[in-house]
Amino acid sequence: MPRFTRPSKGKEIQKKRVYVRKRVCRFCQDPNIAIDYKDPKMLKHFITERGKIMPRRMTGTCANHQRKLKEAINMARHIAFLPFTTLSR
């Protein structure tokens, strides 16, 4: 990395501002939505194509609901509502 930056020769660099909307936990926002292991349709939104549980930074859930979501997904896997993986080699 250079120690000093050269002054621009009459060219002004315009930086684009990117506004990222803060994700709000959908379970905190609407208390009527329940995390239930018997609802695989809702749980599939929190699983990747390969069958892994998506992290909080991708789903936008809070820590408390992410833990409940993890438990519900694992219970649904053991009862065979959800697959552990998608395809075998």
N, C-alpha and C positions, 0 to 999 in steps of 0.2 A: 504494500500500500504506500502511495507516495506521501512524503511528509508535507508537501505544500501542493495546493491545487492551483492550476493555472486559471487566470481570469478568462472568462468567455469573451470572444471577440464580437461583441454586438449581438450575439445570439442568446436569447433568454430561453431557458429550458422550463417548460410548463409541466408541472407534475399533476397528474390526475388524482383527485381525492376519491378514495373508495370508502363508502359508508357501509359498514357491516352492521346489520341489524342484530341486536342481542337476542339470543334464543332464550325463550322462556319455557320452563318446564310445563308441559301440557297437562300433567297431572296436578300440579299446584294451581295452575290457572283455572282448571275446571274440576272441582272436587267430585263431580258426578261420574267421572271416568274412573273405573276401578281396574287395578292390575289383577287379572285372574288367569291362572294357569289353564283354565278350561276354554280360553278364547284364543286359539292359535292364529286367527286372522289378525288380531291386534298385535300379537307378539311378533309376527313376521316382519313388522315394520322396524323392529329393533335387532334384526338378525341379518348378516350379510348373505350374499349368494352362496358362500361356502359353508354357511351354518354357524359362523362365529357371532358372538354377541358384540354389537357395536359399542364403542366407547362413549362416555358422556359428552365429549367435545363434539361428536358427530350427531348424537341424538338430541342434545340440548336438555336432558333431564337433570334434575338436581341429584345430589349424592344419595339422599334418602330413598328416592324413588328408583334410582338406578340399582340399589341393592335389592329392593323388592322385585324389580323387573328381572334381575339375575336369578333370584330364587324361583320366580314363576316360570322362567324359561327352562331352568334345570328340572323343575317338576314336570313340565310339559314334555320334556325329552324323555324322562324316565317312564312316563305313561304312554309314550309314543304318539303324542299329538304333534310334536315337532321332531324332525330328524336331527341326529347328532352331526352328520355331514350330508352333503348333497349326493355326490357320486363317488364310487370307489374306482380305483385305477384299473 
